[in-house]
Amino acid sequence: MDVFTKAVTNETSLFSGQELLTRDDNGVEILYVYDALQRVLSETVAPGKDAEATRQYSYTLCAKAGDQATQTAINVKNVKTVTYMDGLNRPVRELRINADSTLKADLLRPIYTALGGGKN
C-alpha cells in the first residue's frame, strides 16, 4: 500500500448483517453484542486492551395495554439512563441517575421529555 491507500477491516455477521466489530480511521475498535431481537446489548471500545470501556443496554417490551417500552443504558462511568419509547420506537421521556449527587442516591431525574422538547 502507498501513502494514499488505507485498508479498513470490519466484521459483519453473515446471519444477521449486523456489524460485530468496527474500526475507525484511527484504528479504534468497537465490539458489538446483540440479543435475539438484534438489539445492541453492549458496545465495547478497545476490546482486550488496557483502555477497554463498555456501555451496556437492556430493554423492556410491552406485554399489555398501559405498559411502556424502555431502553436502559449504563455507560462506562456506571451512569444509568432510562429512555421511554412510544409505539413507533421514538423517545418520549428520558431519565438519568444524577452521578454528581452528593447523596449518592440512585434517584432518576428527568433530562428529556417529548412534550417539553428538552431538559427539565
Secondary structure, DSSP 8 states (H G I E B T S, - for coil): --TT------EE-TTT--EEEEE-TT--EEEEEE-TTS-EEEEEESTTSTT-EEEEEEEE---STT--EEEEEE-TT--EEEEEE-TTS-EEEEEEE-TT-TT----EEEEEETTT-S--
